[in-house]
Amino acid sequence: SREAATGEEDAATAAAAPPAGAATDPPSSSVLSPDLSERADELAASCRDAKPFPHGVVRNFCREGVLEEILTELKQHSKVKFKETDLFKVYQSVDLGNLQPGSELASKMPALVKLRDVLYSAEHRAFVEKIANLKPGTLTDEVDCAANCHAKGCHLLCHDDVIGTRKVSYIVYLTDPSPAWRDEDGGRLELYEAVADEDLRDDATTTDERSAQAAAHRRVPSPLPARTVLPEFNSMAYFEVRPGSSFHSVQEVFCDRPRLSIQGWYHAREPPEGIEDATLRRLKSDGEGEGGDDDDGD
């Protein structure tokens, strides 16, 4: 009978479904390397002890084939526009947070959309909090990322990334793996030690109490980077965004190959303490031009 057939179908569906409370594969399992959670403690310790400020590099970030597919999608379908300011020179795609399900562009780049969704999932945000030594629940679900292309001559000058509620900066490198990116190709992420601002300290005009206090604690980047990171395919560099401390730049690209990446931020609920020391705030207060566009690309 029809009722009996329906009952048999329901029983078959129930048998095929996992039992209540059974573990299911998280959405990241088909995208990210399966051993990331096993490496979390080691990554957290390395980040905590890193110099010149806490940072880390996650190698073998995604499963084999995932970034290769995304690289193909970006080359075939991504629309980029050239941006140049006093701070940077870069080709940048649309905000990936605006890629809506069902849109024409999203339908052409399903692997990229899937990676974006995984990166901002609750599961992965908890992983980032752990490896960046942040309290659980620090990061919100705000999506803030884009695909960047640093072609020959492109660069990013030194700054600290502090704008609004940014908390963790990350860069997933998509540099073509064949041949591997070399040191002479340029495009390294450069990290700088924060040192005392001697010019401000020695300025004869800093006689009032407010200026004297600023001179006592304000930091500027050292002239040369203390560490550099090669943009190796399938690696993710990350660091906590700290006002007047997380100074970094992107070395000029010297080769004819593009330095591709997915670059973005995780946000907290509140701006960081000491935001008045952020490089963008200093540029605006000193009247030295724009320089700190919120679409900068690491």
Helices and strands as residue ranges (DSSP letters): H 2-16, G 27-30, H 36-49, E 55-59, H 66-77, E 80-84, E 88-93, G 96-98, H 104-108, H 110-119, H 122-131, E 145-150, E 155-159, E 166-173, G 183-185, E 189-191, E 194-196, H 198-202, H 209-217, E 219-221, E 227-229, E 235-240, E 248-250, E 259-267, G 275-277, H 279-286
